[in-house]
Amino acid sequence: MNNAHQEQLQRIQLLEQNIQAINMQKQQFQTQLFEIDGAARELQTSPVAYKIIGGLMISIEKETLTKELASKKELLELRIQTLEKQENQLKEKVKKLQGDVLNG
């Protein structure tokens, strides 16, 4: 195996590691999204709302907390979309490099 092929294989490995890191980050964001959805559902049926700030639990208006949760949800969805785009770009690079290695 020549040096060019070896370099391409190392790049493929690095790209696959980056894809794994992106998947882990995406999974964390999806978990947070799931928790936010659960909190929003609970908030709809709850007569009062509380928010934990530092070590304190304080009473907060339901509408304010609902807006905060919606904002956090929107941000997480955007981050997930961005990560998915990055993941797809990396996968395309891997495909191209694999093709280069196989063809030449």
The 8 nearest C-alpha neighbors of each residue, nearest first, counted from 0:
[[1, 4, 2, 5, 3, 100, 6, 8],
 [2, 0, 4, 3, 5, 6, 7, 103],
 [1, 3, 5, 4, 6, 0, 7, 8],
 [4, 2, 6, 5, 1, 7, 0, 8],
 [5, 3, 7, 6, 2, 1, 100, 8],
 [4, 6, 2, 8, 7, 3, 9, 1],
 [7, 5, 9, 3, 8, 4, 2, 10],
 [6, 8, 10, 4, 9, 5, 11, 3],
 [7, 9, 11, 5, 10, 6, 4, 12],
 [10, 8, 12, 6, 11, 7, 13, 5],
 [11, 9, 7, 13, 8, 12, 14, 6],
 [10, 12, 8, 14, 9, 13, 93, 15],
 [13, 11, 9, 15, 10, 14, 16, 8],
 [12, 14, 10, 16, 15, 11, 9, 17],
 [13, 15, 17, 11, 16, 12, 10, 18],
 [16, 14, 18, 12, 17, 13, 11, 19],
 [15, 17, 19, 13, 18, 14, 12, 20],
 [16, 18, 14, 20, 15, 19, 21, 13],
 [17, 19, 15, 21, 16, 20, 86, 22],
 [20, 18, 22, 16, 17, 21, 23, 15],
 [21, 19, 17, 23, 22, 18, 24, 16],
 [20, 22, 18, 24, 19, 23, 25, 17],
 [23, 21, 25, 19, 20, 24, 26, 18],
 [24, 22, 26, 20, 25, 21, 19, 27],
 [23, 25, 21, 27, 26, 22, 20, 28],
 [24, 26, 22, 28, 23, 27, 79, 21],
 [25, 27, 29, 23, 24, 28, 22, 30],
 [28, 26, 30, 24, 25, 29, 23, 31],
 [27, 29, 31, 25, 30, 26, 32, 75],
 [30, 28, 32, 26, 31, 27, 25, 33],
 [31, 29, 33, 27, 32, 28, 26, 34],
 [32, 30, 28, 34, 33, 29, 35, 27],
 [31, 33, 29, 35, 30, 34, 72, 28],
 [32, 34, 30, 36, 31, 35, 29, 37],
 [35, 33, 31, 37, 32, 36, 38, 30],
 [34, 36, 38, 32, 37, 33, 39, 31],
 [35, 37, 39, 33, 34, 38, 32, 40],
 [38, 36, 34, 40, 35, 39, 41, 33],
 [37, 39, 35, 41, 40, 36, 42, 34],
 [38, 40, 42, 36, 37, 41, 35, 43],
 [41, 39, 37, 43, 42, 38, 36, 44],
 [42, 40, 38, 43, 39, 44, 45, 37],
 [41, 43, 39, 45, 40, 44, 38, 48],
 [44, 42, 40, 41, 45, 39, 46, 61],
 [45, 43, 42, 41, 46, 40, 47, 39],
 [44, 46, 42, 47, 43, 41, 48, 61],
 [45, 47, 44, 48, 42, 43, 61, 41],
 [48, 46, 45, 61, 49, 60, 58, 59],
 [49, 47, 61, 59, 58, 60, 42, 50],
 [50, 48, 58, 57, 59, 56, 51, 47],
 [49, 51, 57, 56, 52, 58, 59, 48],
 [50, 52, 56, 55, 57, 53, 49, 54],
 [53, 51, 55, 54, 56, 50, 57, 49],
 [54, 52, 55, 51, 56, 50, 57, 49],
 [53, 55, 52, 51, 56, 57, 50, 49],
 [56, 54, 52, 51, 53, 57, 50, 49],
 [55, 57, 51, 50, 49, 52, 54, 58],
 [58, 56, 50, 49, 55, 51, 59, 52],
 [57, 59, 49, 48, 50, 56, 60, 47],
 [60, 58, 49, 48, 61, 57, 50, 64],
 [61, 59, 63, 62, 48, 64, 58, 47],
 [60, 62, 64, 48, 63, 65, 59, 47],
 [61, 63, 65, 60, 64, 66, 59, 67],
 [64, 62, 66, 60, 65, 61, 67, 59],
 [63, 65, 67, 61, 66, 62, 68, 60],
 [66, 64, 62, 68, 63, 67, 61, 69],
 [65, 67, 69, 63, 64, 68, 70, 62],
 [68, 66, 64, 70, 65, 69, 71, 63],
 [67, 69, 71, 65, 70, 66, 72, 64],
 [70, 68, 72, 66, 67, 71, 73, 65],
 [69, 71, 67, 73, 68, 72, 66, 74],
 [72, 70, 68, 74, 73, 69, 75, 67],
 [73, 71, 69, 75, 70, 74, 68, 32],
 [72, 74, 76, 70, 71, 75, 69, 77],
 [75, 73, 71, 77, 72, 76, 78, 70],
 [76, 74, 78, 72, 77, 73, 79, 28],
 [75, 77, 79, 73, 78, 74, 72, 80],
 [78, 76, 80, 74, 75, 79, 81, 73],
 [77, 79, 75, 81, 80, 76, 82, 74],
 [80, 78, 82, 76, 81, 77, 25, 83],
 [81, 79, 83, 77, 78, 82, 76, 84],
 [82, 80, 78, 84, 79, 83, 77, 85],
 [81, 83, 85, 79, 84, 80, 86, 78],
 [82, 84, 86, 80, 81, 85, 79, 87],
 [85, 83, 87, 81, 82, 86, 88, 80],
 [86, 84, 82, 88, 83, 87, 89, 81],
 [85, 87, 83, 89, 84, 88, 18, 82],
 [88, 86, 90, 84, 89, 85, 83, 91],
 [89, 87, 85, 91, 90, 86, 84, 92],
 [88, 90, 92, 86, 91, 87, 85, 93],
 [89, 91, 93, 87, 92, 88, 86, 94],
 [90, 92, 94, 88, 89, 93, 95, 87],
 [93, 91, 89, 95, 90, 94, 96, 88],
 [92, 94, 90, 96, 91, 95, 11, 97],
 [95, 93, 91, 97, 92, 96, 98, 90],
 [94, 96, 98, 92, 93, 97, 99, 91],
 [95, 97, 99, 93, 98, 94, 92, 100],
 [98, 96, 94, 100, 99, 95, 93, 101],
 [97, 99, 95, 101, 96, 100, 102, 94],
 [100, 98, 96, 102, 97, 101, 103, 95],
 [99, 101, 97, 98, 103, 102, 4, 96],
 [100, 102, 98, 99, 103, 97, 96, 4],
 [103, 101, 99, 100, 98, 97, 96, 95],
 [102, 100, 101, 99, 98, 4, 3, 97]]
